């Protein structure tokens, strides 16, 4: 009866169009009041504990703020130029460079829709001007943008870590090789398609230009080294690295590239182009302008937008944690686990069921909500069947990638439709040829666990030797 009331209330609220956070909270409170001895005061306490006791969750607003500064500034444009100079001379290279740019931006943003918006706004029109079919360009970017939640740092991985209390650092380590592998598969598919369709190639700009664009893009690329290097090296936790990333992203957007804020458009003077006093005066003006940039309208807007996204996501997480508390209190996951084990379902069969459930859920719900609802249920079952929790997490993240491209709630579809000005049906058709590749990749990740576990185990061994 408890299970029935909980899930009927949840899905009933969702079918009525109620926001997912309210649906989670209302169904949980209804179940607690009807079948539990807990008081309303304990419910309020649980909502508070949901966000205050999980140190990992502090990384989410920092990564969102970092992504907002990088998306608003010109980091994406510089990464795209570097990617085009690196690989644009290969047939189909502009599309391959777009995938490479998505991979680089994913490693500094942690968000899939942000990756599609930042990269797609520039490269889709560029590919069409260069002779690529618009549907081909849109399909490539919509799919490559999903790497935003697979290549670390990933907000979705942080949500999974908070829901299951596994190590966020190990999740980031586990997502690195699968992210590179998925990007490589997309590039290989693009190259084959380019040979068949005879798509154009860009002229090689030369090593001097490649080095120049690499140096210009270094401001954004350094964030990858700072965040992942500090986490993989054991120097900082994901939360600490996220805080550093937010400050660095602010400095590189406002002071380094000067794309936003009071120093927007100011060009650094070279020592041989001005008198030393002018150089000193210019540098002094930069230093004096830095504190004022915090109150600049463009900077305020970036911080406000990031705050809205953070509050929305944390509100969902708080209510989902309350939902997970009801599940745990009523021993629902353990009951389901016992039933599955009694059926004699093997681990590989359970993973098929997991993938089917998640692919269906991805059509109707946002990734973070799916993880917060499903992870507490699936995690105990996977543990009893001998499935590594980190491996299960990467499987769930890849399923969330596919959910970004499936209607009616595929976030990347909406972003791509907004960029191209096309309707949803057209965007879905453009993405369909690439979905088969993602499903193939899901099969590899599901049944070859070492793709996900190799790097975490290797780093653990290296730390053990030290």
Buried (B, 14 or more C-beta within 10 A) or exposed (E): EBBEBBBEBBEEBBEEEBBBBBBBBBBBBBBBEEBBEBEEEEBEEBBEBBBEEBEBBBBBBBBBBBBBBBBBBBBBBBBBBBBBBBBBBBBBBBBBBBBBBBBBBBBBBBBBBBBBBBBBBBBBBBBBEBEBEBBBBBBBBBBBBBBBBBBBBBBBBBBBBBBBEBBBBBBBBBBBBBBBBBBEBBBEBBBEBBEEBEBBBBEBBEEEEBEBBBEBBBBBBBBBEBBBEBBBEEEBBBBBBBBBBBEBBBBBBBBBBBBBBBBBEBEEBEEEEEEEEEBEEBEEEBEEBBEEBEEBEBBEEBBEBBBEBBEBBBBBBBBBBBBBBBBEBBEBBBEBBBEBEEEEBEEEEBBEEBBEBBBEBBEBBBBBBBBBBBBBBBBBBBBBBEBBBBBBBBBBBBBBBBBBBBBEBBBBBBBBBBBBEBEBEBBBEBBEBBBEBBEEBBEBBBEEBEBBBBBBBEBEEEEEEE
